[in-house]
Amino acid sequence: SSVSHLGVVIIVLRSSNSLGLTGGLMIIITHGFSSPGIFYGANCFYSRSRSRNILLNSASGQFTPIVSMWWFLLCMGNISAPPSRNLAAELTAINRLVNTDFGLRVLAGVLVFLAGAYTLVLYSGSQQGQKKPKFRDRSQISFIEQQTFLFLVLCVYFLLLVIILI
């Protein structure tokens, strides 16, 4: 999904439009919070199961539902689901491509679709399925992990609010 997001940014930078450049910058910033959050969630699952295999970690949400909730919010922010800032960023960026080359519009649409499809497959593959007795550490999420997820989700969905508070 990172390659797809950066591909859209490169296409928008090529258009040399100020509003498009603003949209591209917003994509980079919001992706800079959602993607590390997804990796952080994957690490939380890994630290509990000691495996990086998605098939072995399927149904991990049944053991750690709070991590699954945070991971769901970050995945939805990554695929530009409302009300994430990534949605506004991609709409702003792609809106600037409407009056440009038809091939660029198609390419940007394909890249956005691939980013969303990959993230949905990742989330559903890791959260759905039968329970596996693989989880050695069934401890709940720690306070530090909870605060990290909260900060990342706030940045993805309410970036302006977080900047004002800091």
C-alpha positions as CSV (number, residue, x, y, z in Angstrom):
1,S,0.0,0.0,0.0
2,S,2.9,2.3,0.6
3,V,4.0,2.0,-3.0
4,S,0.5,2.8,-4.2
5,H,0.2,5.9,-2.0
6,L,3.6,7.1,-3.2
7,G,2.7,6.4,-6.8
8,V,-0.4,8.7,-6.4
9,V,1.9,11.3,-4.9
10,I,4.3,11.1,-7.8
11,I,1.5,11.4,-10.3
12,V,0.1,14.4,-8.5
13,L,3.5,16.1,-8.3
14,R,3.8,15.6,-12.0
15,S,0.6,17.6,-12.5
16,S,2.3,20.8,-11.0
17,N,-0.9,22.1,-9.5
18,S,-0.8,23.8,-6.1
19,L,-4.0,22.2,-4.8
20,G,-2.7,18.8,-6.1
21,L,0.6,19.4,-4.3
22,T,-1.3,20.1,-1.1
23,G,-3.2,16.8,-1.6
24,G,0.0,15.0,-2.2
25,L,1.6,16.4,0.9
26,M,-1.5,15.4,2.9
27,I,-1.3,11.9,1.6
28,I,2.4,11.6,2.7
29,I,1.6,12.9,6.2
30,T,-1.5,10.7,6.8
31,H,0.2,7.7,5.4
32,G,3.1,8.4,7.6
33,F,0.9,7.7,10.6
34,S,-1.4,4.9,9.3
35,S,1.3,2.7,7.9
36,P,3.5,2.7,11.0
37,G,0.4,2.0,13.0
38,I,-0.4,-1.0,11.0
39,F,3.2,-2.3,11.5
40,Y,2.9,-1.6,15.2
41,G,-0.3,-3.7,15.3
42,A,1.4,-6.5,13.5
43,N,4.2,-6.3,16.0
44,C,1.7,-6.6,18.8
45,F,0.3,-9.8,17.3
46,Y,3.8,-11.1,16.7
47,S,4.9,-10.4,20.3
48,R,2.0,-12.5,21.5
49,S,2.1,-15.4,19.0
50,R,5.9,-15.4,18.2
51,S,5.0,-15.9,14.5
52,R,4.8,-13.5,11.5
53,N,2.7,-15.9,9.4
54,I,-0.7,-14.4,8.7
55,L,-2.3,-17.9,8.5
56,L,-1.0,-18.7,12.0
57,N,-2.2,-15.4,13.3
58,S,-5.7,-15.6,11.9
59,A,-8.4,-15.0,14.4
60,S,-5.9,-13.2,16.6
61,G,-8.6,-10.7,17.3
62,Q,-10.4,-13.2,19.4
63,F,-7.4,-13.2,21.8
64,T,-6.6,-9.4,21.7
65,P,-9.8,-7.6,20.6
66,I,-8.5,-4.2,21.6
67,V,-5.5,-4.4,19.3
68,S,-7.9,-5.6,16.6
69,M,-10.0,-2.5,17.1
70,W,-7.1,-0.2,16.9
71,W,-5.7,-2.1,13.9
72,F,-9.1,-1.9,12.2
73,L,-9.2,1.9,12.6
74,L,-5.7,2.2,11.2
75,C,-6.4,-0.1,8.3
76,M,-9.5,1.9,7.4
77,G,-7.6,5.1,7.6
78,N,-5.0,3.6,5.3
79,I,-7.6,2.7,2.6
80,S,-9.1,6.2,2.9
81,A,-12.4,5.2,4.5
82,P,-14.4,8.2,5.9
83,P,-13.8,10.2,8.1
84,S,-10.0,9.7,7.8
85,R,-7.7,12.5,6.6
86,N,-6.4,10.2,3.9
87,L,-9.8,10.3,2.2
88,A,-9.7,14.1,2.0
89,A,-6.1,14.0,0.8
90,E,-6.7,11.5,-2.0
91,L,-9.8,13.3,-3.1
92,T,-8.0,16.5,-3.2
93,A,-5.0,15.0,-5.1
94,I,-7.0,13.0,-7.6
95,N,-9.5,15.9,-8.2
96,R,-6.6,17.8,-9.7
97,L,-6.0,15.0,-12.2
98,V,-9.5,15.1,-13.6
99,N,-8.6,17.8,-16.2
100,T,-5.2,16.1,-17.1
101,D,-4.3,13.1,-19.1
102,F,-6.8,10.2,-19.1
103,G,-4.0,7.7,-18.5
104,L,-2.9,9.4,-15.3
105,R,-6.5,9.3,-14.0
106,V,-6.7,5.5,-14.7
107,L,-3.3,4.9,-13.2
108,A,-4.2,6.8,-10.0
109,G,-7.4,5.0,-9.7
110,V,-5.7,1.6,-10.1
111,L,-3.1,2.6,-7.5
112,V,-5.8,3.7,-5.0
113,F,-7.7,0.4,-5.6
114,L,-4.6,-1.7,-5.1
115,A,-3.7,0.0,-1.8
116,G,-7.2,-0.6,-0.5
117,A,-7.4,-4.2,-1.7
118,Y,-4.1,-5.1,-0.1
119,T,-5.0,-3.6,3.2
120,L,-8.4,-5.3,3.3
121,V,-6.8,-8.7,2.5
122,L,-4.2,-8.1,5.2
123,Y,-6.8,-7.2,7.8
124,S,-9.3,-10.0,6.9
125,G,-6.6,-12.6,6.7
126,S,-5.3,-11.8,10.1
127,Q,-8.6,-11.3,11.9
128,Q,-10.9,-13.9,10.5
129,G,-10.6,-17.7,10.9
130,Q,-10.6,-20.4,13.5
131,K,-8.9,-20.0,16.8
132,K,-5.4,-21.3,16.9
133,P,-3.7,-22.3,20.1
134,K,-0.6,-20.6,18.9
135,F,-0.8,-17.6,21.2
136,R,1.6,-18.2,24.0
137,D,1.1,-14.8,25.6
138,R,-2.6,-14.0,26.0
139,S,-1.9,-10.9,28.0
140,Q,-4.0,-7.8,27.3
141,I,-2.6,-4.7,25.7
142,S,-0.4,-2.6,28.0
143,F,-1.0,1.0,28.8
144,I,1.9,2.1,26.6
145,E,0.6,0.2,23.7
146,Q,-2.8,1.6,24.2
147,Q,-1.5,5.2,24.3
148,T,0.6,4.6,21.1
149,F,-2.4,3.3,19.2
150,L,-4.5,6.2,20.5
151,F,-2.0,8.8,19.3
152,L,-1.7,7.1,15.8
153,V,-5.4,6.9,15.4
154,L,-5.9,10.5,16.4
155,C,-3.3,11.5,13.9
156,V,-4.9,9.6,11.1
157,Y,-8.4,10.8,11.8
158,F,-8.0,14.1,13.5
159,L,-4.6,15.4,12.3
160,L,-5.4,19.0,12.7
161,L,-6.7,18.5,16.2
162,V,-3.5,16.7,17.2
163,I,-1.3,19.5,15.8
164,I,-3.3,22.1,17.7
165,L,-3.0,20.1,21.0
166,I,0.7,19.7,20.6
